[in-house]
């Protein structure tokens, strides 16, 4: 089993890693002479062994009330040097038929090497900050959920937030 990945397609990468983790197999990251990255479960191809963390569960409890004006404020203009920072997938008010969904953040220009994005679901951190514009959510309970991405600088400080996106998971 092999997965060919385009480096600019983070959602494909996360899906491949999730499938491999679900099958409890070792995943190897192989980079060829042209810089193309391939993920495989075949140890004969060589490469770096990837350690895959289990997908975190998502709490359905309401977000905590905080007194911090920074957390309660409007997202405002994107943090420089970015012109665009929005959740592109799923669309606002999307109704999804299952509890697995990709979340793709549109960042323009591309995310700087020293910046990370973290995803919040219903106000709580769903996944740790990653140098990625795509996330994979699983195990969402039926009902309405609020998604929001946060842009973290090199010191781990939140510099910007997307507008919250409401999604609905069908029973």
N, C-alpha and C positions, 0 to 999 in steps of 0.2 A: 504494500500500500504506500503510495507516494502522493504528496501534495505539492504542486508547483505554486509558488506565491509571488505575486508582483509586490514589491516593497511598498508601493503607494496604496495598496489595498489592505488596510488594517483589518477590516471586517472579515475578509477571507482568511487571513492569518489566524484570527481569534477563533473562527469556526473550525479550522483545521486542528488547532491545538485542543479545542474543546472535544472534538470527535475522538482524537487520540487519547485524551485523558479519560473520556468515558469508557474507552475500551481497555483501560489500564495497561497500556503499552508504553515502552520507552520510545521517546521521539528524539531523532537526531536532526540537527541543523547543519546542512551542507552548503558551502558557498563554492561555486565553480570559478574558473579563471576569469569569466566575464562579470563576476559579481552577482550572478543570479543565485537566489536563495531557494533551496529545496528542503522541505521537511519530510522525513521518512521514518519508517519503523525498521528499516533494513540496516543492521549494524555493519554489514559488509561494505556499504558505501562510505563509511567513515563519518566524520563530522563530529560536532559538539553535542553531547547529551544534554537535552533540555529538561529542566526540572519544572514540572507543571503543578501549580498549586490547585487545590480543589476550588471550584467556583463557590464564592461566598453566598450565604443565604441572604435574602432580602427581608428586612423587617417590615411588617405592615402597620406598625404602631405609628400614631401621629408624630410629626416632627416635634422635637423639644422646643419649648419657648425660651428664647434667649433675649438678653437685654442689649446685646451688641448691635449698635446701629449699622455696622458694616454688613452683618449677616442679614439684616432686615431690609436694607436699602435696595433700590432698583439697580439692575445690573449696569446700567449706564453704557457709555461708549466702550468699545473693546480696548483692552490694555495694549499700549504700544509695545511692540511693533506690529500688532495685528490689526487688520482692517475688518476681519470677519471672524466671529466666534459664536456659532449657533448650533443647536442640535438639529441635524438635517433628517435623520432617520431614527425613530419613527416620526411621522408627521404629527402635529398637534391634533388631539382629539381622535387619534387612530384607535380603531377597535380591532384587537388582535384575537385570533382564535385559539392560540396556545400560550403557554407561560414562558416560552423561549423567544427572545427577540434580540436583534443586534441594535446597538445604539451607535450612530455615526455622528461625529461632531465635525462641522465644516470650519476649518481653521485656515485663514489666508492672511499672509503668506504661510507656508508650512511651519509647523511647530518647531521652535528653536530647540537645539540639542539639550540645553539646560532647563527647559520648561517641561512641565508635566500636566496632565489632565486627570481629574478624579471625577467620578460620577456619584451623584446623590440620588437616592430613590426615596420619596416621601420625607425628604429632609435629612436622611441619614446616609453616611458614606456607604456606598454599595460595594465599591471596588477601590483598592489603593490607587494612588496616583501613578500613572503610567506615561511613558513617552509614546503615546498612541492617540489616534483620533477615533478609535473604535473600541467598543465594549460589547460583551455578551452577557445578557441577563437571563437567568433561569430561575424557576421556582416562584414566580410571581403569583400571588393569590388572585382569584377572580375579583374583579372590581376596578376602581379607578386608582391610578398611581401618578405621582408627579415626578418627572425626571428633570435633573438640572446638572450641567457640567460646570466644573470650576477649573480655572487656569491657575496653576501654581508656578511661581518663579523659582529661581535656582536655590533660594533659601527655604522653599516649601510654603511660602506665604501665598494666600489666595489673592490674586490680582484682578480677577474678573469672573463673572458668573453669566451663564446663558439665561435667557428667559425660561421659566419653568414650562415644560411640555407635559400636558395631561394625556395619558393613554388609558385605554380600558381593556381589561383582560376578560374575555367571555367565560362563562361557566363551562 
